[in-house]
C-alpha cells in the first residue's frame, strides 16, 4: 500500500483582474422621475405665518408635557414594531455586504481523502496490481467572474437600494409609532376630562333631583318634573361606563405600543387650563416633502432597486466570463513536495453565452421593465398622498381653530342661560324642564370643547408626521445607517 499526497495552493493573480470589472453597465443609470403633476410653490391651506425653517425632529416637546416626553422615549426604546424594523435593516445590511462581496474574487480551501481497492490485474494502470491506494489532497482554489457588463455592480446597487429602503421604512414606522403613541396619550387625557365633566354633570343632576323631590313633597311641583329630573340623571349615569371602557381600551393600546402587558389605571384629574394655543408649524414648501418624508425616500429607494434589477436582467443577455486558477505542488513523497520539479499550476478561462432559452431572458428583462414602471407609479402616488396629507392637516387646523372659537362662545352663553333658568325656576316663572335643558346644553358644550381640543391637538400630531420630521435616530445605535 502506497500513499499519494497532493497539495495545491491558489494563485492570487486573478485578484488583479478585479480592476477590469466595470467597462460597461447594462441598463440605464437611475434618474429621479419628473413629478406629475408638479408640486405648487406653496400649500394652498397654509397661512403666511406657517413658513419657516424645517421642523424639529423632537416635535412632541411642543406640548410641554414631561410625562409625554418620557413616554415617547420609552416607546422608541421598547416598541416591538420598531425593533422588528431594526432587525430588517440589519438583515438588508448583511445582504448588501453579500452583494458587494460578489464583485470580488473568491477563495476556497478544499480537501479530500480517497481510498481505492485496485484489481489483481489491471493492464496499463500506474497503480500496483492488488492492494489499496490512498490519496490525500488539499487545495486553495480561486474563482472570479469578470463584470464586463455590470451585472455584479448592478446587483450591489440593487442591494444598496434595498438597504436604503429598509432604513427609510424603519423611519416611517418609527414616525407612525411615535405619532400614534402621542395620539393615544392625548386621547386618554381627553377621555379623563370627559369623565370629569360627566361626573360633575351627574353630581349636579343628583342635586337637582334632591331639590325637585323636596319641592314635590311640599306640593310645589308635579310628578312629571320629578320623573324628568330622574330620567336626566339616569341618562348621564349610563354614559359613564362607556367612557371608562374607552379609557381602559386606550390604556391597553398604549401598553402594547410600549411592549408591556396591557395595564390600566383610574382616570386622573385634569387641569382646567390644559389647552394652550400652539405656535404654527413651519410647513415650508411642498417640494421639501420629497426630502423630508421617509416614506417618499423609501419609495424612491425602491425605484432605484427596480432600475438596477432591470440592468441585471439586461446583463444576463451577454456572455458570462469566468476565470479560475491555481498554483502549488504535487508529489507522491511528502519530503520532496516543495521542490521546483513538483510545481503545478493551471489557469482556466470560461465563456458562457445564452443561445436558446425559449425567450426566458428576454421575458425577464421585459418583466423587470414593467416592474420599474409600476415603481414609478407607486412613487408618484406616494408623493401625491404626502401632499394631500399636509393639505388636509393644514385645512383641518384652520377649520377646527375657527370651530373652537364658536364653541367657546356657545359655552359662555350656555352657562349664562343656565344661571338665568335656575333663577327663573326659583321664582316659579318657568318649569324645571327649562332648567334641565339649560344644564344639558351647558355640559354638552363643555364636552364638545374637549372634543374639538382633542381634534386640534391630534391634528397637530398628524401635521408633524405629514411634514416628515416625526422620527429620531439615536447616535451610536446598532441600526445606524451604513449603506456603502
Secondary structure in CASP SS format (residue, H / E / C, confidence):
PFRMAT SS
TARGET T0000
AUTHOR 0000-0000-0000
METHOD secondary structure of the structure
MODEL  1
X C 1.00
X E 1.00
X E 1.00
X E 1.00
X E 1.00
X E 1.00
X E 1.00
X E 1.00
X E 1.00
X C 1.00
X C 1.00
X H 1.00
X H 1.00
X H 1.00
X H 1.00
X H 1.00
X H 1.00
X H 1.00
X H 1.00
X H 1.00
X C 1.00
X C 1.00
X C 1.00
X C 1.00
X C 1.00
X C 1.00
X C 1.00
X C 1.00
X C 1.00
X C 1.00
X C 1.00
X C 1.00
X C 1.00
X C 1.00
X C 1.00
X C 1.00
X C 1.00
X C 1.00
X C 1.00
X C 1.00
X C 1.00
X C 1.00
X C 1.00
X C 1.00
X C 1.00
X C 1.00
X C 1.00
X H 1.00
X H 1.00
X H 1.00
X C 1.00
X C 1.00
X C 1.00
X C 1.00
X C 1.00
X C 1.00
X C 1.00
X C 1.00
X H 1.00
X H 1.00
X H 1.00
X H 1.00
X H 1.00
X C 1.00
X C 1.00
X H 1.00
X H 1.00
X H 1.00
X H 1.00
X H 1.00
X H 1.00
X H 1.00
X H 1.00
X H 1.00
X H 1.00
X H 1.00
X H 1.00
X H 1.00
X C 1.00
X H 1.00
X H 1.00
X H 1.00
X H 1.00
X H 1.00
X H 1.00
X H 1.00
X H 1.00
X H 1.00
X H 1.00
X H 1.00
X H 1.00
X H 1.00
X H 1.00
X H 1.00
X H 1.00
X H 1.00
X H 1.00
X H 1.00
X H 1.00
X H 1.00
X H 1.00
X C 1.00
X C 1.00
X C 1.00
X C 1.00
X E 1.00
X E 1.00
X E 1.00
X E 1.00
X E 1.00
X E 1.00
X E 1.00
X E 1.00
X E 1.00
X E 1.00
X E 1.00
X E 1.00
X C 1.00
X C 1.00
X C 1.00
X C 1.00
X C 1.00
X C 1.00
X C 1.00
X C 1.00
X C 1.00
X C 1.00
X C 1.00
X C 1.00
X C 1.00
X C 1.00
X E 1.00
X E 1.00
X E 1.00
X E 1.00
X E 1.00
X E 1.00
X E 1.00
X E 1.00
X E 1.00
X E 1.00
X E 1.00
X E 1.00
X E 1.00
X E 1.00
X E 1.00
X C 1.00
X C 1.00
X C 1.00
X C 1.00
X H 1.00
X H 1.00
X H 1.00
X H 1.00
X H 1.00
X H 1.00
X H 1.00
X H 1.00
X H 1.00
X H 1.00
X H 1.00
X H 1.00
X H 1.00
X H 1.00
X H 1.00
X H 1.00
X H 1.00
X H 1.00
X H 1.00
X H 1.00
X H 1.00
X H 1.00
X H 1.00
X H 1.00
X H 1.00
X H 1.00
X H 1.00
X H 1.00
X H 1.00
X H 1.00
X H 1.00
X H 1.00
X H 1.00
X H 1.00
X H 1.00
X H 1.00
X H 1.00
X H 1.00
X H 1.00
X H 1.00
X H 1.00
X H 1.00
X H 1.00
X H 1.00
X H 1.00
X H 1.00
X H 1.00
X H 1.00
X H 1.00
X H 1.00
X H 1.00
X H 1.00
X H 1.00
X H 1.00
X H 1.00
X H 1.00
X H 1.00
X H 1.00
X H 1.00
X H 1.00
X H 1.00
X H 1.00
X H 1.00
X H 1.00
X H 1.00
X H 1.00
X H 1.00
X C 1.00
X C 1.00
X C 1.00
X C 1.00
X C 1.00
X H 1.00
X H 1.00
X H 1.00
X H 1.00
X H 1.00
X H 1.00
X H 1.00
X H 1.00
X H 1.00
X H 1.00
X H 1.00
X H 1.00
X H 1.00
X H 1.00
X H 1.00
X H 1.00
X H 1.00
X H 1.00
X H 1.00
X H 1.00
X H 1.00
X H 1.00
X H 1.00
X H 1.00
X H 1.00
X H 1.00
X H 1.00
X H 1.00
X H 1.00
X H 1.00
X H 1.00
X H 1.00
X H 1.00
X H 1.00
X H 1.00
X C 1.00
X C 1.00
X C 1.00
X C 1.00
X C 1.00
X C 1.00
X C 1.00
X C 1.00
X C 1.00
X C 1.00
X C 1.00
X C 1.00
X C 1.00
X C 1.00
X C 1.00
X C 1.00
X C 1.00
X C 1.00
X C 1.00
X C 1.00
X C 1.00
X C 1.00
X C 1.00
X C 1.00
X C 1.00
X C 1.00
X C 1.00
X C 1.00
X H 1.00
X H 1.00
X H 1.00
X H 1.00
X H 1.00
X H 1.00
X H 1.00
X C 1.00
X H 1.00
X H 1.00
X H 1.00
X H 1.00
X H 1.00
X H 1.00
X H 1.00
X H 1.00
X H 1.00
X H 1.00
X H 1.00
X H 1.00
X H 1.00
X H 1.00
X H 1.00
X H 1.00
X H 1.00
X H 1.00
X H 1.00
X H 1.00
X H 1.00
X H 1.00
X C 1.00
X C 1.00
X C 1.00
X C 1.00
X E 1.00
X E 1.00
X E 1.00
X E 1.00
X E 1.00
X E 1.00
X E 1.00
X E 1.00
X E 1.00
X E 1.00
X E 1.00
X E 1.00
X C 1.00
X C 1.00
X H 1.00
X H 1.00
X H 1.00
X C 1.00
X C 1.00
X C 1.00
X H 1.00
X H 1.00
X H 1.00
X E 1.00
X E 1.00
X E 1.00
X E 1.00
X E 1.00
X E 1.00
X E 1.00
X E 1.00
X E 1.00
X E 1.00
X C 1.00
X C 1.00
X C 1.00
X C 1.00
X C 1.00
X C 1.00
X C 1.00
X H 1.00
X H 1.00
X H 1.00
X H 1.00
X H 1.00
X H 1.00
X H 1.00
X H 1.00
X H 1.00
X H 1.00
X H 1.00
X H 1.00
X H 1.00
X H 1.00
X H 1.00
X H 1.00
X H 1.00
X H 1.00
X H 1.00
X H 1.00
X H 1.00
X H 1.00
X H 1.00
X H 1.00
X H 1.00
X H 1.00
X H 1.00
X H 1.00
X H 1.00
X H 1.00
X H 1.00
X H 1.00
X H 1.00
X H 1.00
X H 1.00
X H 1.00
X H 1.00
X H 1.00
X H 1.00
X H 1.00
X H 1.00
X H 1.00
X H 1.00
X H 1.00
X H 1.00
X H 1.00
X H 1.00
X H 1.00
X H 1.00
X H 1.00
X H 1.00
X H 1.00
X H 1.00
X H 1.00
X H 1.00
X H 1.00
X H 1.00
X H 1.00
X H 1.00
X H 1.00
X H 1.00
X H 1.00
X H 1.00
X H 1.00
X H 1.00
X H 1.00
X H 1.00
X C 1.00
X C 1.00
X C 1.00
X C 1.00
X C 1.00
X H 1.00
X H 1.00
X H 1.00
X H 1.00
X H 1.00
X H 1.00
X H 1.00
X H 1.00
X H 1.00
X H 1.00
X H 1.00
X H 1.00
X H 1.00
X H 1.00
X H 1.00
X H 1.00
X H 1.00
X H 1.00
X H 1.00
X H 1.00
X H 1.00
X H 1.00
X H 1.00
X H 1.00
X H 1.00
X H 1.00
X H 1.00
X H 1.00
X H 1.00
X H 1.00
X H 1.00
X H 1.00
X H 1.00
X H 1.00
X H 1.00
X H 1.00
X C 1.00
X C 1.00
X C 1.00
X C 1.00
X C 1.00
X C 1.00
X C 1.00
X C 1.00
X C 1.00
X C 1.00
X C 1.00
X C 1.00
X C 1.00
X C 1.00
X C 1.00
X C 1.00
X C 1.00
END
